[in-house]
Amino acid sequence: MGKIIAVIYSIVSYVLFFATALYLIGFVGDFIVPKTINSGLELSFIKAFLINLCLLSTFAVQHSLMARKSFKSWLTSFMNPAIERSTYVLLSSFALILLYWQWCPMKTVVWEVNNAIIYWIIMSVFILGWGLVFAATFMMNHFELTGLQQVYNHWSDKKTTQGIFKMSYMYKFVRHPLMLGFLIVFWATPYMTMGHFLFTVIMTFYILISVKYLEEKDLRKELGKAYERYQKEVPMLIPFTKKGERNRGEKTDQL
């Protein structure tokens, strides 16, 4: 019965994750979905700023804290390790849903593109950025990243092994193509409001800090000299800004 519950829990977590990820496309792109980054009742600047800052901080703290090895060890001391990743994914989805629900639009225009050609160039970059985001999850191990692999291994009585340190596809050019994809989609907009700008600036800051000082610190500690060489040879986020023989790769269990 425990295995069946774990499978159901993992599938529910994955479906919710996939739904919230798809919703994020419309939320940031300001189209299709009922509540976007620019829709809703506009409050005073200070009130909207503080509410949105709290929402973004909640997501950032949850996302970073639960990814730390020490937190995982604490969590799995009373939880089946097979569903640890699914729990991370589930709570990340809840943090995003809270952000969608309570986000306060700040409609002052920072920039607006009226030229049709430039508009569609920017929207093409936006679409390509999302393509990179989803492709990057498969360049690693999409099902391990989202918790399904661990539960399948538990169901099959297989041991879940550590992520393999390898370089493939975009990992030959940047160490974090997933984060590069997110930076592209957050900035690539023909219509930038103050609320969207706040979201983008804070998320950019969060990505840069968490990748450089949290995730890469963990990877250096776990993988040692191999990852240090990889850092020297392959740029973190901007392709073609480092030279050298690229024969190392990324650890697959990081988000």
C-alpha positions, 0 to 999 in steps of 0.5 A, a space after each residue: 500500500 505504501 508504494 501505491 500511495 507514493 506513486 499516486 503522490 508523485 503523479 499528483 505532484 508532477 501533474 500540478 508541477 506541469 500545470 503551474 509551469 504551463 501557467 507561468 508561460 501565460 502569466 509572464 507572457 501576459 496572455 491566455 490565462 485568467 490572471 497574468 502579471 499585468 491583470 487584476 486590481 492595481 493597489 498603491 505602489 508601496 503596497 503592491 511592491 511589498 506584497 509582490 516582494 513577499 510573494 517572490 521571497 516566499 518562492 525563493 526561500 522555499 526553492 533554495 532551502 528545500 534544495 539544500 542537502 542538509 534540509 533533504 537529510 532532515 526531511 528524509 529522516 521522517 519521510 520516505 526518501 523516494 518522495 522527497 523530490 516529489 515533495 519539493 516539486 509539490 511545494 514549489 508548485 504551491 509557492 507559484 500558485 500563491 504568487 499567481 493568485 496574490 500578485 498585484 499588478 503595477 501597470 506603469 509602463 517601463 517600455 513598450 514596443 510598437 514596431 510589429 517586426 521588433 514585437 515578433 522578434 521579441 516574442 520569438 525570443 520568448 518562445 525560444 527561451 521557453 523551448 530552452 527551459 523545457 529542453 534543459 530538463 530533458 538534457 538532465 533527467 526530466 523524470 528524476 528532476 520532477 521526482 517520478 524516477 525516484 518513485 519508479 525506482 522505489 516501486 521496482 525495488 531499484 536503488 536510486 543512484 546519484 546524478 551522473 556528472 556529464 556534459 551534453 547538448 547545451 551543457 557544453 556551452 553554459 553550465 546552467 541552460 535551464 536558468 539561462 532559459 528562465 532569464 530569457 523568458 523573463 526579460 523578453 517582453 515587448 511590453 514591460 510594466 513596473 510589476 513585470 520589471 520588479 518580478 524580472 529583476 528580483 528573479 534575475 538576482 535570485 537566479 544569479 545568487 542561488 546558482 553562484 553561491 548555493 548550487 555551485 558551492 554544493 556541486 564543488 563540495 560534492 564533485 570536487 576538482 572535476 566541477 572546478 575544471 568545468 567551471 573554468 572551461 564553461 561559462 555559467 550563463 552566457 555562451 562563448 565567454 570562456 575558452 578551453 577544452 569542454 569535456 566536463 558536465 553538469 550534475 543532473 539532480 539540481 533544478 
